Amino acid sequence: MKCVRVEVSGRVQGVMFRDSCRREADRLGVVGWVRNEPGGSVLVVAEGPDDAVDALVVWCRTGPPGARVTGVDVTAASPSGGQGFEVRW
């Protein structure tokens, strides 16, 4: 099990990134959350089995069709033991 904090930059707001990320996380069995940041990036906190979290990070490097990801910063985070994956406002 692992937990990561992923900051995704580029054209990632207003392109369904958060909802698409939630659907991908649900598909992979990853828990956590995603939210837009004031500076225009998207922040994702994801935890679960190593391979599932790694797969979500790979997905974040491209995002949904309308996104133009220019940067992905991944750092280790402390697991919260949450349930489900939510879009935060």
LINTAQUI-V259564 format. One record per residue. RES is the residue in three letters. PHI is phi in radians with two decimals (none if undefined). D_LAST is the distance of its C-alpha to the last C-alpha in Angstrom with 1 decimal. Layout:
res=RES phi=PHI d_last=D_LAST
res=RES phi=PHI d_last=D_LAST
This chain:
res=MET phi=none d_last=26.5
res=LYS phi=-2.52 d_last=24.3
res=CYS phi=-2.39 d_last=20.8
res=VAL phi=-2.33 d_last=19.5
res=ARG phi=-1.96 d_last=16.8
res=VAL phi=-2.15 d_last=16.6
res=GLU phi=-1.82 d_last=15.6
res=VAL phi=-1.92 d_last=16.2
res=SER phi=-2.03 d_last=17.3
res=GLY phi=2.11 d_last=18.9
res=ARG phi=-1.56 d_last=17.8
res=VAL phi=-2.17 d_last=14.8
res=GLN phi=-1.89 d_last=12.2
res=GLY phi=1.38 d_last=13.1
res=VAL phi=-2.25 d_last=15.2
res=MET phi=1.19 d_last=13.4
res=PHE phi=-1.08 d_last=13.0
res=ARG phi=-1.09 d_last=10.0
res=ASP phi=-1.16 d_last=11.6
res=SER phi=-1.13 d_last=15.0
res=CYS phi=-1.13 d_last=14.1
res=ARG phi=-1.05 d_last=13.2
res=ARG phi=-1.11 d_last=16.5
res=GLU phi=-1.17 d_last=18.4
res=ALA phi=-1.09 d_last=17.4
res=ASP phi=-1.06 d_last=18.4
res=ARG phi=-1.07 d_last=21.6
res=LEU phi=-1.48 d_last=22.4
res=GLY phi=1.38 d_last=21.8
res=VAL phi=-1.69 d_last=19.3
res=VAL phi=-1.86 d_last=16.8
res=GLY phi=2.48 d_last=13.7
res=TRP phi=-2.76 d_last=10.2
res=VAL phi=-2.47 d_last=8.6
res=ARG phi=-2.67 d_last=6.0
res=ASN phi=-1.33 d_last=7.1
res=GLU phi=-1.83 d_last=9.2
res=PRO phi=-0.98 d_last=10.9
res=GLY phi=-1.40 d_last=14.2
res=GLY phi=1.83 d_last=13.4
res=SER phi=-1.57 d_last=13.2
res=VAL phi=-2.13 d_last=11.1
res=LEU phi=-1.91 d_last=11.2
res=VAL phi=-2.15 d_last=12.3
res=VAL phi=-2.06 d_last=13.9
res=ALA phi=-2.30 d_last=16.5
res=GLU phi=-2.45 d_last=19.5
res=GLY phi=2.77 d_last=22.4
res=PRO phi=-1.02 d_last=25.8
res=ASP phi=-0.85 d_last=26.7
res=ASP phi=-1.17 d_last=27.5
res=ALA phi=-1.22 d_last=24.3
res=VAL phi=-1.13 d_last=22.1
res=ASP phi=-1.06 d_last=24.4
res=ALA phi=-1.15 d_last=24.1
res=LEU phi=-1.19 d_last=20.3
res=VAL phi=-1.09 d_last=20.8
res=VAL phi=-1.04 d_last=23.5
res=TRP phi=-1.04 d_last=21.2
res=CYS phi=-1.07 d_last=18.6
res=ARG phi=-1.20 d_last=21.7
res=THR phi=-2.08 d_last=21.9
res=GLY phi=1.28 d_last=18.7
res=PRO phi=-1.29 d_last=18.9
res=PRO phi=-0.91 d_last=21.8
res=GLY phi=-1.41 d_last=20.2
res=ALA phi=-1.39 d_last=18.9
res=ARG phi=-2.28 d_last=21.2
res=VAL phi=-1.34 d_last=20.5
res=THR phi=-1.96 d_last=22.6
res=GLY phi=-2.80 d_last=21.7
res=VAL phi=-2.40 d_last=20.5
res=ASP phi=-1.94 d_last=20.7
res=VAL phi=-1.94 d_last=21.0
res=THR phi=-2.31 d_last=21.7
res=ALA phi=-1.19 d_last=22.6
res=ALA phi=-2.36 d_last=20.4
res=SER phi=-1.53 d_last=21.4
res=PRO phi=-1.10 d_last=20.8
res=SER phi=-1.86 d_last=18.9
res=GLY phi=1.26 d_last=20.6
res=GLY phi=-1.19 d_last=17.5
res=GLN phi=-2.20 d_last=17.8
res=GLY phi=1.34 d_last=16.1
res=PHE phi=-2.27 d_last=13.3
res=GLU phi=-2.17 d_last=9.7
res=VAL phi=-1.59 d_last=6.7
res=ARG phi=-1.78 d_last=3.8
res=TRP phi=-1.83 d_last=0.0
